[in-house]
């Protein structure tokens, strides 16, 4: 019975990190971000990417006074569906954070970026793929790693 309990504990999911309230608190807890994005409204978004092996990308939006306005996982299901046909590479980069890898398919003319995401599929991992032609999104797909 003890082994069964241990195995079950390994399947549990963990709660998202508690919300940060200031930029200083975020930096003290998380360190320097992967990237900083300057937004048109004067706010800054801190990106904490975990690719190529992680399955999340914490984004923390901070106002000019250093107060956290919101934080979210850029690779959660609700955010992935925001990738739309016609978006540019930079728009996708800012929306989802740093990608895991990219491949170019000469015959189709596609450049495909992928991210590790939460695995709900039949394999051991799930990749979310964004397909670009001439620098614009043409479609998205998922790949299951077995």
N, C-alpha and C positions, 0 to 999 in steps of 0.2 A: 504493500500500500504506500509506503514512503517514497518508492521510486516513481509510482504513478503521480503522486502529488508534485514531485520535483519536475516531471515532464510537463504536467499541466501548467506549472508556473512559467515555464519557458515559452508557452504559447500566449501568455497574457500580453495585452498591449499596455503601453505606458501613456499616462496623461500628458498633454502638451505642457511645456514649461509655463510656470506662472507668469502672468503679464508683468512686464517691466514698466516702471513709471518714468524713468529719466534715461537720457543717453549715457550718463556716467554709470548708472546702475547696470545698464545693458553691457557696456564695455567691460565693467568689472567682472560680470558673470560670464560673458561670452568671448571676451578678447576683441581684437581688431576684426572687423568684418572682412569677408572675401572682397566685397566691393561696396562703394558708396555711390548712390545715385542722387543727383540733384534734380528735384522735381520743379516743374513750372510754377507751382504755387509757393515756392520758397522753402518747402520742407525738404528733408533728406531722408532717403530710405537706405538703411543698412541691410546688406545681404549677407546671410550666413549659409553658404552653400555646403553641401556634404557630398557632392558627386566626386568621384565616380562610384563610391561604394554605399553611400547613405541613401535614404529615401525621402528626405525632407529638405526644405530650404526656408529657413526662418527669415522673414522680412520684417523689419521694424521701422515704422515711419515716425520721424521726429520733427517737431516744429523748430522754429528759429531760436526759441528759448531753451531747447534741450529737453522738452517734455515729449514723452512717447504718446502719439496720437492713436496708434493701433499697431498690432502685430499679427502676422498670419503665416501659415505654411503655404508657400507658393506652389508646392507640389500636391496639395490636397485636391480631391476630385472636383470641388466647386471651382477651383482656379484653372484646372486643366481644360475645362470646357470653354473657357474664355478665349482660347486660341482660335482665331477665325481666319478663314480664307482671305488672302490679300495682305495680311500683316507682314511687316518687314522683320528681318533678322533681329534688329535692335529692339523692336517692340516685343518680340517673343523672349529675347534675352532678359529684358527688364521685367516681364511678366512672370517667368518661370525660374530665373536665376541661371547660374552657370550649368551648362549641359555636360553629360558624361562623355559622349563621343560624337563624332560626325563621320559620315561616309558620303562619298560621291559616286553616283551611278551614271556612268558615261552615256549608256544607251537611252535611258529615260530622261537624262538631263537633270535628275533630282539630286539635291543635297539633303541628307537626312540627319537631323540632330536627335539624340535620345537622352532620356533621363531615367534613372531607377525611380520607381514609384511603389507605393504599397501594393503588395501582391494579393489579389483576390482570385487569381487564375489557377489553372491546373499545374503550373510549373513551379520552380523554386524561386523565380523572380519575374517581375513584369517591367517592361520598358515602355515608356510613352515616347512615341516618335512624332516629330514634326517634319513634314516633307516640304522643301522649298524648290521652286524653279525660278530662276532669274532673281533670287533674293526675296521672293514673296511666298507666303504659305499657300500651298495648293490642297493639302489635306493633313490629317493626323491619323495615327494608327497605334496599335499596341502589339508588342511582341512578347511571347511567353518564353522564358528560358527554362529548359528541362534538364 
